[in-house]
Amino acid sequence: MMRKLLVRHAKQAVVVCRNGEKVLKGDAMKNVAVIEEDGQNGVSIVIDSNGLIEAVDHDATIQQKYKDSDFNQVIDATGKCVIPGLVDGHTHAVWDGDRVKEFAMKLAGASYMEVHQAGGGINFTVQHTRNASEDRLYELLQERLTRMLTYGTTLVESKSGYGLEADTEIKMLKVLQRAKRELPIEISTTFCGAHSIPKGKTADEATEDVINVQLPQIQTLMESGELEVDHIDVFCEKGVFDLDQTKRILQAGVNAGMAINFHGEELHPMKSAELGAELNARAISHLEEISDEGITAMAKSGSIGVLLPATAYVLRLNKPPARKLIDSGVAVALGTDFNPGVFCLSMPLAMHLACVNLHMSMNEALIAATINAAASMGKSASHGSLEVGKVGDLVILNAPRWEHLIYQMGGHDHLIQYVIKRGDVVYNKT
């Protein structure tokens, strides 16, 4: 039987987990599982014909076991490190209409809501996205996702949310569905029709539209197999959707077959963490303004906190309390929050910011960007670590230790030698 790939002679293989853990919390986030070379005996990884990890062990063991085997490709990783493909837990990757002018406003001191009230922000992007063709949106998405892939991301969560009405929301979801078919990066799709209040509507009217117009049409497309949508999202925020409206939309999404993965506690304390815990949310993103009670509720429910350090950095927000979350037993994941207002495509940069600004260790940041981010999408049984039976998503680093990916700020374009998706090389620096 021809297997897809043999990676051999690696200096390190960062497997992250050893015992099939689906999520890591608290003290378990302090240490990542690593297989180190033993003298001249490096580490090898075998990817089978289905793109799944078949074996991870030292060279001598693999060489003996597979001495009569054939591989489509063999990569010599001498002096290099192998980590799992990175997982981006939160993005808004489908849109038209950049907001580079707003960056100057923010640098001059304008707040998120001041930009929003001046006609910028989400509603500016909504106008351009509504006017863009499906092909135009796909071209933009393809370029962005390709860049993410070269930065080591092999699985990404991505949302709709720049339509705010059924036709454009469905157009965005169809663009993501096309990307799932045609691009090597893997996508977990989220419906975020409740991202903002559209012009001319009240929050109550927008809530009714999401529940009674948008969701039923999307559910029909899901049932016919035209769309795959994993999550329901709401921007629960002062001046946007309040707690009751958020709860109604999230419950409607669950009734349509979606898991809860939503924006909470970003700009103002809203008790959305408590709400998410009550509803058994799979994940809650942002959490800059989470209360101690919200942290306790999330730790009890098992809802994953997806932290977005680039957002707090760019928008000059209060930093999410990563240390308190981790120390309280909340599983923490990371995302770039790539969007028109936070143009960050790089998980290595998000990891660096998490370490420097959120006071996470490098081990915690890697766990948050792999197994825990996969768990925030319900995919940690198959993604997020280098364990037998999991998807063969790898990043090979041209460095003697994996920590260089975080330590060398902005150096990932040099460090990342190969990105491998399901055993296929999808990026080769050379």
MOQUI-V525330 format. One line per field, one symbol per residue. ss: DSSP state (H for helix, E for strand, C for the rest). A space follows every 50 residues. Layout:
BEGIN
ss: ???
END
This chain:
BEGIN
ss: CEEEEEEEEECEEEEECCCCCCCCCHHHHCCCEEEECECCECEEEEECCC CEEEEEEEHHHHHHHCCCCEEEEEEECECCEEEECEEECCECCCCCCCCH HHHHHHHCCCCHHHHHHCCCCHHHHHHHHHHCCHHHHHHHHHHHHHHHHH CCEEEEEEECCCCCCHHHHHHHHHHHHHHHHHCCCEEEEEEEEECCCCCC CCHHHHHHHHHHHHHHHHHHHHHCCCCCCCEEEEEECCCCECHHHHHHHH HHHHHCCCEEEEEECCCCCCCHHHHHHHCCCCEEEECCCCCHHHHHHHHH HCCEEEECHHHHHHHCCCCCCHHHHHHCCCCEEECCCEECCECCCCHHHH HHHHHHHCCCCHHHHHHHCCHHHHHCCCCCCCCCCCCCCCECCEEEECCC CCCHHHHCCCCHHHHEEEEEECCEEEEECC
END
